[in-house]
Amino acid sequence: MLFDLSKIGDSEILIVDDEPANILIMETAMKDLGHITSTTNPITALELSRKIRPDLILLDLEMPEMNGLEVCRQLKENPETESCMVVFVTSHNEKELEYTSLSYGACDFITKPYDMAVCRMRMSNLLKMRQQEKLIEQSRRELDALVKQVPVFISYWDINWVNQYSNDFSGSWFNICAEDMVGIHGEELLPQDLWQKLEKYSVESFQDIAQFEIQPWIPNSRISHMQANLSITEEKGEKGYLLTLVDISSLKRAKKELFVEKERLRVMLNSIGDAVIATDTEGFVTFINPIAERMTGWRMRDAMGLHIDEVMYLQDSTTRQRSRNPVFLALEEKRVVGMAFNCQIVSQDGNIFRVEDSAAPIRSENGYIIGAIIVFHDVSEAIAMSVKMSFLANHDQLTDLPNRVLLHDRLTQALQVAELAQLKVAVLLIDIDHFKYLNDSLGHNMGDTIIKQLAAKLALVKDPAMTLARVGGDEFMLVLPKTTAEQVQSVTSKIYQVMHQPFQLADQQYSISLSIGISIYPDDAKDEDTLMRHADVAMYRAKHEGRNRFCFFSDDLEKQLLQRHKIELMLREALSREQLEVFYQPKIDLNTGKLCGAEALVRLRNHDGGLVSPIDFIPLAEETGLVVELGAQVLRQACREHKQWREHGITIPISVNIAAAQFAEEEIVESILRILKNMAISPEYLELEVTESALMQDFTKTEQILGALANAGVSIAIDDFGTGYSSLAYLKKFNVDVLKIDQSFVRDMLSNGSDLDIVKTIISLARNMNLKLVAEGIETQEQESILKQLGCGIGQGYWYSKPLPADSFLKFALSTATFA
Ligand SMILES: Nc1nc2c(ncn2[C@@H]2O[C@@H]3COP(=O)(O)O[C@H]4[C@@H](O)[C@H](n5cnc6c(=O)[nH]c(N)nc65)O[C@@H]4COP(=O)(O)O[C@H]3[C@H]2O)c(=O)[nH]1
């Protein structure tokens, strides 16, 4: 340690006397003043002095081998021992001898006999002085070393600024070493800008210390910044200057770098999209960036020093319970921690933000925790978006009802519960009757409105435990978990009740009907797929049975459906290969008995060579839209056959059935007339048979089509007349030429009076309106006679012939040989 007195140690005392008794007396007198060594031999005394370097030597003047003066001389001559204090001891008391002794460099003189107390005190004082001297010497050496070591330029200058001393022994400050600096003027030695500042100070101008910073230019030096300290010194009445210079270049550089770093950090923290709050180790806020200001509602100036719990109110978004700030966990566990899931922050002004992110401890360069930082960001929008996405993924956009995905989930769950608890689950597949027609005729916007209104109506029927989903364009599915037959019945009837209320579309009201297929777990199916498929089967049954009704599933139903499917495949195949067959049934003039026409009736041949009845595939062709292509193929084939018959001289009109869907076709008129033209058949030879219900579907369009066909010369017959609307209005409106009395009336007119009445009415109606009449299904002569009597012009039925293949029909026609 610097200036440490303990290093000086105990005083060393050497007693030299040829008389051992004197040595003993001296030792007693010097006791405790230091460490005592003694000898009777002066030569040994010199050796001991070199070795132990005594602080004090009590030296006898008269000794036989070498007198004390000589010993003293040799001690003083030797640099190793010259600093030892010598005190002569003698029995002589002459002044002359005392002078001589002192002139040899001794510092005191003791005469015998000794006054022990005085002697001890004098030696004690001498030893104290010696200790002080040694201390000063040591301090001087240490100070010197210190001055040489400090990285500060220390210099003394006289009143005229001439250098007296500096500690720059290596010349690292001004490229000149301390020794060479002495005597040089400050102006010459020091950098110009430093000197310009220094010369303003004079000894009189300031009392204290002057301090200033400069940026000197020193050739070949890395020193860019200095701090100068100037004070006045005074030694022996002469004033001068003490100038110290501290190299603060690296400090300045570090400060600048720190500033740049801080600024970069500040800009970064202020411009990032995340909120950042820093705290000390106790959780008191030390920094808060603008995003955090916005989310907490606290301004930086107000938040500084406040506890983070006051500034940042965190809570669980579900329970609204206050959440612990992760800053504390980060501080306690000294690690990065994530924010609790489901966390939200409530700002000072009551705004709520869903947040996520993490907190981390801040460490000093030694690794000690000095605070924590929490970084978080607003995920409210992301969460809202994901909720929306999940809603969109599970719901139908038009109605907001669950879609197939969610339905599957709910139904699976319902079936699992039902299996465990041995309960029933009902699935109702609800389909709008004639929706395709409504959608096409009213427009898709209206179609959407119908769907939405129906969704709203059905929602009224369901209870919260049920799931109502939209599973297709006009199809809804209602799942009744934990249900009973009674509940199914009641829900179904409620559905039909709400359907009594008409739908409001624009300014008009429409009545819409539904067909519902019902399948029940576990009675009808044990798994979800089959359950849904069976509801579908039941729904088709409801459609088939006339729509606007519900049907429960049965095995029989499924078989029918499979058969339907098989027929559909056959029909598609036959259409694609143009393999449909057309049979012809003769029409007979009842007055003359002559052949007067033929009805073309389509036939589908199955893979076994048998024929499939049109009753089984025409409705299916209508539902699937295949009837359009079917109609075209039948017409083309009938025209081809008609052409052949003509070549054999048979020129009778031919009737072809036309389905409702064909009226919806673009350019139906053009396409019919094109076929006639291509086959070179005059339109008068074509009669189109249309059912009453087909005419009713789009009044205006049908009127236009039939008008155009009539203008071209094509006749129109109303098929199955009497079974439908049988309205005079449409008979007038449309250009109808022929009425065909439905075969059910013909069959029963002999046994059923009312059927006979209907036949009579139709006949008189036709007569009044000047329409031709054809009676269908004549199987007996009686039927023929009655119809003839009543005035029906034309007959058709097995009585004359069943429908025949083209070549058979030709033979039939040729064999009868007479035509009307
Ligand atoms: N019991 C009985 N039946 C008789 C008698 N005379 C005729 N029939 C049957 O009555 C149906 C008359 O045809 P439709 O009323 O137009 O009824 C047709 C018609 O609506 C439809 N159809 C047939 N061919 C076509 C076609 O090419 N296009 C369209 N759209 N429908 C067709 O299929 C229906 C059924 O046709 P088919 O099975 O050929 O049945 C024919 C015919 O075979 C009889 O004396 N007794």
The ligand as an ORCA input file, in Angstrom:
! r2SCAN-3c Opt
* xyz 0 1
  N    -102.990    -49.371    -70.137
  C    -102.987    -48.869    -71.327
  N    -102.012    -48.057    -71.703
  C    -102.032    -47.557    -72.937
  C    -103.066    -47.890    -73.843
  N    -102.803    -47.211    -74.977
  C    -101.677    -46.509    -74.787
  N    -101.196    -46.737    -73.554
  C    -100.012    -46.139    -72.899
  O    -100.334    -44.842    -72.488
  C     -99.206    -43.995    -72.594
  C     -99.596    -42.870    -73.458
  O     -98.627    -41.909    -73.445
  P     -98.640    -40.596    -72.606
  O     -99.943    -40.386    -71.945
  O     -98.127    -39.489    -73.427
  O     -97.643    -40.934    -71.429
  C     -96.297    -41.116    -71.722
  C     -95.558    -39.863    -71.760
  O     -96.039    -38.963    -70.795
  C     -94.189    -40.327    -71.378
  N     -93.418    -40.441    -72.579
  C     -93.285    -41.488    -73.431
  N     -92.422    -41.165    -74.402
  C     -91.989    -39.894    -74.180
  C     -91.105    -39.004    -74.858
  O     -90.552    -39.313    -75.929
  N     -90.952    -37.800    -74.335
  C     -91.566    -37.419    -73.168
  N     -91.362    -36.225    -72.675
  N     -92.425    -38.228    -72.519
  C     -92.623    -39.454    -73.045
  O     -94.277    -41.550    -70.775
  C     -95.624    -41.885    -70.612
  C     -95.838    -43.337    -70.638
  O     -95.546    -43.873    -71.856
  P     -95.843    -45.347    -72.196
  O     -95.432    -46.261    -71.102
  O     -95.371    -45.598    -73.544
  O     -97.364    -45.388    -72.165
  C     -98.143    -44.885    -73.192
  C     -98.909    -45.978    -73.858
  O     -98.188    -47.163    -74.017
  C    -104.064    -48.751    -73.437
  O    -105.025    -49.112    -74.157
  N    -104.021    -49.249    -72.180
*
